[in-house]
């Protein structure tokens, strides 16, 4: 009769007798910290490539604000206030990405998409007058 938990290959054997597995390899050595930059090497920001993504982040924030304002009947033109800068800043960010002065092109594309969505929603809201109807219904309940 064979013993339970016994294996024929390498590894731990839980029955009587057997061998233990070999120990794991040691961790790789930790490298020395990089020396500080000298005056001729520039700043840490310049050494990192000078990636300017601020236009993309601001455009994204404007797109989020413009899209969020689409559902508020008291902020009739607010989607334009957030949407137009989102499209402009998103396009400017994409130009910087094309020139290599910025990274994260997705910021520009998302800002443009949110800005266009906010402006389309604002045009639809103004054209259909839904904001006026919502505001009138709110006034009736007061």
C-alpha positions in Angstrom: 0.0 0.0 0.0 1.4 3.4 -0.9 1.8 6.2 1.6 -0.5 9.2 1.4 1.0 12.6 0.3 4.1 11.0 -1.1 5.5 12.1 -4.4 8.2 10.6 -6.6 9.6 13.9 -8.0 11.5 16.6 -6.2 9.8 18.6 -3.5 8.4 18.1 -0.1 7.3 14.6 0.9 4.7 14.6 3.7 5.1 10.9 4.5 8.0 9.3 6.2 11.4 10.1 4.8 12.0 12.2 1.7 13.7 15.5 0.8 12.9 19.2 1.2 12.9 21.5 -1.9 15.9 23.6 -2.5 15.8 27.1 -0.9 14.8 30.0 -3.2 17.5 32.1 -4.8 18.6 35.2 -2.9 17.1 38.6 -3.9 18.9 40.7 -6.4 21.3 43.3 -4.9 20.0 46.8 -4.4 21.8 49.3 -6.6 23.5 52.4 -5.3 21.4 55.6 -5.3 22.0 57.9 -8.2 24.2 60.9 -7.5 22.7 64.3 -7.3 22.6 66.3 -10.5 25.3 68.8 -11.1 24.8 72.4 -12.3 25.6 71.4 -15.9 23.1 68.5 -16.0 20.0 70.7 -15.4 17.2 70.0 -13.1 15.4 66.8 -12.4 12.4 68.0 -14.5 14.7 68.7 -17.5 16.4 65.3 -17.1 13.0 63.6 -17.2 12.4 65.0 -20.6 10.4 68.1 -19.8 7.0 66.5 -20.3 4.3 69.3 -20.0 0.9 67.7 -19.5 -0.8 70.6 -17.7 -2.8 71.6 -20.8 -4.2 68.1 -21.0 -5.1 68.0 -17.3 -6.8 71.4 -17.4 -8.6 70.5 -20.6 -9.8 67.3 -19.0 -11.1 69.2 -15.9 -12.9 71.7 -18.2 -14.5 68.8 -20.1 -15.7 67.2 -16.9 -17.1 70.4 -15.6 -18.8 71.2 -18.9 -20.3 67.7 -19.1 -21.4 67.8 -15.5 -23.2 71.1 -16.1 -25.3 69.7 -18.9 -27.9 68.3 -16.5 -28.4 71.5 -14.4 -31.2 73.7 -15.7 -29.9 76.7 -13.8 -26.6 76.7 -15.6 -27.9 77.2 -19.2 -24.7 78.2 -20.9 -22.2 76.5 -18.5 -21.5 73.5 -20.9 -20.1 76.0 -23.4 -18.0 77.6 -20.7 -16.4 74.2 -19.9 -16.7 72.6 -23.4 -15.1 75.2 -25.6 -11.9 75.5 -23.4 -11.8 71.7 -23.2 -11.7 71.4 -27.0 -9.1 74.2 -27.4 -6.8 72.9 -24.6 -7.2 69.3 -25.8 -6.1 70.3 -29.3 -3.2 72.4 -27.9 -2.1 69.4 -25.8 -2.2 67.1 -28.8 0.0 69.6 -30.7 2.5 69.4 -27.8 2.4 65.6 -27.9 3.1 65.7 -31.6 6.1 67.9 -31.1 7.4 65.7 -28.3 7.0 68.3 -25.6 4.3 66.4 -23.8 3.1 62.8 -23.3 -0.2 61.2 -22.5 -2.1 62.0 -25.7 -5.2 60.4 -24.2 -5.6 63.5 -22.1 -6.1 65.6 -25.2 -8.5 63.1 -26.8 -10.6 62.7 -23.7 -10.8 66.5 -23.1 -11.9 67.0 -26.8 -14.5 64.2 -26.5 -16.0 65.6 -23.3 -16.0 69.1 -24.6 -17.8 68.2 -27.8 -20.3 66.1 -25.8 -20.9 69.0 -23.5 -21.5 71.4 -26.4 -23.8 69.0 -28.2 -25.8 68.5 -25.0 -26.0 72.2 -24.5 -27.2 72.8 -28.0 -29.8 70.1 -27.6 -30.9 71.5 -24.3 -31.3 75.0 -25.6 -33.0 73.9 -28.9 -35.6 71.7 -27.1 -36.1 74.0 -24.1 -36.0 71.1 -21.6 -34.2 73.3 -19.2 -37.0 75.8 -19.1 -39.6 73.0 -18.6 -37.5 71.6 -15.7 -37.2 75.0 -14.1 -40.9 75.7 -14.5 -41.8 72.4 -12.8 -39.4 73.2 -10.0 -41.1 76.6 -9.5 -44.5 74.8 -9.3 -43.4 72.7 -6.4 -42.0 75.7 -4.4 
